């Protein structure tokens, strides 16, 4: 019943078929989870024939890759917005870390697809490295003092920050942290405090680490 309601609410009639299929896949992810994704299910949700998705996606893995890129794009938008809205004087790396965890919490299904797909590829798409959330982290590290000419050092710092943020995102919901969160004034204050304790997230520490 729920699947039928979804399809009836958003049938596809004309225009960008690929966009319609990705949007349909995203809706299925959010409502039913990753196990619901198939080219046939996405076609049904988009209101097109079962053969239509094959004009744009060779198989389910290509559709999942498209959904993952959608998630990475959205993450970059959210991280940039967090930087734009941050209070003066607030450390920008901490701001990015908090935005990252909040995105993961608000979008658990697409977040899981993003990382499942990343594990199956030797490298991320060039667009994500050059324009997306990863580049935003690297640029912010350079602003914090890391020498951009030290490519290995910059990449190591970015990977360290990414791993730290991913670990916090995986664990922030642990019930044992609830008293500490309450003591600090809520989840966002808790996240800011965590990232402020991590060496690379401290203001000026990138210079010392280099």
C-alpha positions as CSV (number, residue, x, y, z in Angstrom):
1,X,0.0,0.0,0.0
2,X,2.7,2.5,0.9
3,X,4.6,1.7,-2.3
4,X,1.5,2.2,-4.4
5,X,0.8,5.5,-2.7
6,X,4.4,6.7,-3.4
7,X,4.1,5.8,-7.1
8,X,0.6,7.4,-7.5
9,X,1.8,10.6,-5.8
10,X,4.8,11.2,-8.2
11,X,4.3,9.6,-11.6
12,X,6.8,10.4,-14.3
13,X,5.4,11.9,-17.5
14,X,8.1,13.7,-19.4
15,X,11.4,15.5,-19.1
16,X,14.6,14.2,-17.5
17,X,14.2,10.5,-17.1
18,X,17.5,9.9,-15.4
19,X,16.6,12.6,-12.8
20,X,13.2,11.1,-12.3
21,X,14.8,7.6,-11.7
22,X,17.3,9.0,-9.2
23,X,14.6,10.8,-7.4
24,X,12.5,7.7,-7.3
25,X,15.4,5.7,-5.9
26,X,16.0,8.3,-3.2
27,X,12.3,8.1,-2.2
28,X,12.5,4.3,-2.0
29,X,15.7,4.5,0.1
30,X,14.1,6.9,2.6
31,X,10.9,4.9,3.0
32,X,12.0,1.3,2.6
33,X,15.8,1.2,2.9
34,X,18.5,-0.1,0.6
35,X,17.0,-3.6,0.2
36,X,14.1,-2.1,-1.7
37,X,16.3,-0.8,-4.5
38,X,16.1,-2.5,-7.9
39,X,15.8,-1.1,-11.4
40,X,12.3,-2.6,-11.6
41,X,11.2,-1.0,-8.3
42,X,12.6,2.3,-9.3
43,X,10.8,2.2,-12.6
44,X,7.6,1.4,-10.9
45,X,8.1,4.3,-8.4
46,X,8.9,6.7,-11.3
47,X,5.8,5.5,-13.2
48,X,7.8,4.3,-16.3
49,X,8.1,0.9,-18.0
50,X,10.5,-1.7,-16.5
51,X,12.8,-1.3,-19.5
52,X,13.1,2.5,-19.1
53,X,15.9,2.5,-16.5
54,X,18.2,0.5,-18.8
55,X,18.5,3.6,-21.0
56,X,20.6,5.2,-18.2
57,X,21.8,2.5,-15.9
58,X,23.3,-0.8,-16.9
59,X,22.4,-2.5,-13.6
60,X,21.6,-1.9,-10.0
61,X,25.1,-1.0,-9.1
62,X,25.2,2.0,-11.5
63,X,21.9,3.2,-10.0
64,X,23.4,3.0,-6.5
65,X,26.4,4.9,-7.7
66,X,24.2,7.6,-9.0
67,X,22.4,7.7,-5.6
68,X,25.7,7.8,-3.8
69,X,26.8,10.8,-5.9
70,X,23.5,12.5,-5.1
71,X,24.3,12.0,-1.4
72,X,27.8,13.4,-1.7
73,X,26.5,16.5,-3.5
74,X,23.9,17.0,-0.8
75,X,26.6,16.6,1.9
76,X,28.8,19.3,0.3
77,X,25.8,21.7,0.1
78,X,25.1,21.1,3.8
79,X,28.7,21.6,4.8
80,X,29.0,24.8,2.8
81,X,25.8,26.1,4.4
82,X,27.1,25.3,7.8
83,X,30.3,27.3,7.1
84,X,28.3,30.2,5.8
85,X,26.1,30.2,8.9
86,X,28.8,29.6,11.5
87,X,29.3,32.2,14.2
88,X,32.3,34.4,13.9
89,X,35.4,32.9,15.6
90,X,34.0,29.3,15.5
91,X,36.6,26.9,14.2
92,X,35.7,26.0,10.6
93,X,37.0,22.4,10.8
94,X,34.8,21.8,13.9
95,X,31.9,23.3,11.9
96,X,32.5,20.8,9.1
97,X,32.7,17.9,11.5
98,X,29.4,18.8,13.1
99,X,27.7,19.3,9.8
100,X,29.0,15.9,8.6
101,X,27.6,14.1,11.5
102,X,24.2,15.9,11.3
103,X,23.9,14.9,7.7
104,X,24.6,11.3,8.4
105,X,22.0,11.3,11.2
106,X,19.3,13.0,9.1
107,X,20.0,10.9,6.0
108,X,20.9,7.4,7.3
109,X,19.9,5.4,4.2
110,X,21.7,7.5,1.6
111,X,24.7,7.8,3.9
112,X,25.0,4.1,4.0
113,X,24.8,3.8,0.2
114,X,27.5,6.5,-0.1
115,X,30.0,4.5,1.9
116,X,29.0,1.1,0.6
117,X,29.6,2.4,-2.9
118,X,32.9,4.1,-1.9
119,X,34.3,0.8,-0.6
120,X,33.7,-0.9,-4.0
121,X,35.6,1.7,-6.1
122,X,39.4,2.4,-6.3
123,X,38.8,6.1,-6.2
124,X,36.0,8.6,-5.8
125,X,34.7,10.4,-8.9
126,X,36.8,13.4,-10.0
127,X,33.9,15.8,-9.4
128,X,33.8,14.8,-5.7
129,X,37.5,15.2,-5.2
130,X,37.7,18.5,-7.1
131,X,34.4,20.2,-6.1
132,X,32.7,18.2,-3.4
133,X,32.9,17.7,0.3
134,X,36.4,16.2,0.2
135,X,37.7,19.3,-1.5
136,X,36.0,21.5,1.0
137,X,37.8,19.7,3.8
138,X,41.1,20.1,2.0
139,X,40.5,23.8,1.4
140,X,39.6,24.3,5.0
141,X,42.8,22.5,6.1
142,X,44.8,24.9,3.9
143,X,43.0,27.8,5.5
144,X,44.0,26.4,8.9
145,X,47.7,26.3,8.0
146,X,48.6,23.1,6.2
147,X,51.0,23.8,3.3
148,X,49.1,22.9,0.0
149,X,52.4,22.0,-1.6
150,X,52.7,19.1,0.8
151,X,50.2,16.9,-1.1
152,X,50.8,13.8,1.0
153,X,50.5,15.7,4.3
154,X,47.3,17.4,3.1
155,X,45.7,14.2,2.0
156,X,46.7,12.4,5.3
157,X,45.1,15.2,7.3
158,X,41.9,15.1,5.2
159,X,41.7,11.3,5.6
160,X,42.3,11.6,9.4
161,X,39.5,14.2,9.7
162,X,37.2,12.1,7.5
163,X,37.8,9.0,9.5
164,X,37.2,10.8,12.8
165,X,34.0,12.4,11.5
166,X,32.8,9.0,10.2
167,X,33.5,7.3,13.5
168,X,31.6,10.0,15.5
169,X,28.7,9.6,13.1
170,X,28.6,5.9,13.7
171,X,28.7,6.2,17.5
172,X,26.9,9.5,18.3
173,X,23.6,7.7,18.9
174,X,25.0,5.4,21.7
175,X,22.7,5.7,24.7
176,X,25.7,5.8,27.1
177,X,26.5,9.3,25.7
178,X,23.1,10.7,26.6
179,X,24.1,12.0,30.1
180,X,27.1,13.7,28.7
181,X,25.1,15.3,25.9
182,X,22.5,16.5,28.4
183,X,25.3,17.9,30.6
184,X,26.8,19.9,27.6
185,X,23.5,21.2,26.5
186,X,22.4,19.0,23.6
187,X,23.8,17.0,20.7
188,X,25.3,19.9,18.8
189,X,27.2,21.1,21.8
190,X,28.3,17.5,22.4
191,X,29.6,17.2,18.8
192,X,31.4,20.5,19.0
193,X,33.1,19.4,22.2
194,X,34.2,16.1,20.7
195,X,35.7,17.6,17.6
196,X,37.4,20.3,19.6
197,X,39.2,17.5,21.5
198,X,40.6,15.9,18.4
199,X,44.0,17.2,17.5
200,X,43.4,18.2,13.9
201,X,40.2,19.9,14.7
202,X,41.8,22.4,17.1
203,X,42.4,25.9,15.8
204,X,46.0,26.2,14.7
205,X,46.8,22.6,15.2
206,X,47.2,21.9,11.5
207,X,50.3,24.1,11.5
208,X,51.7,22.2,14.4
209,X,50.8,18.8,12.8
210,X,52.6,19.9,9.6
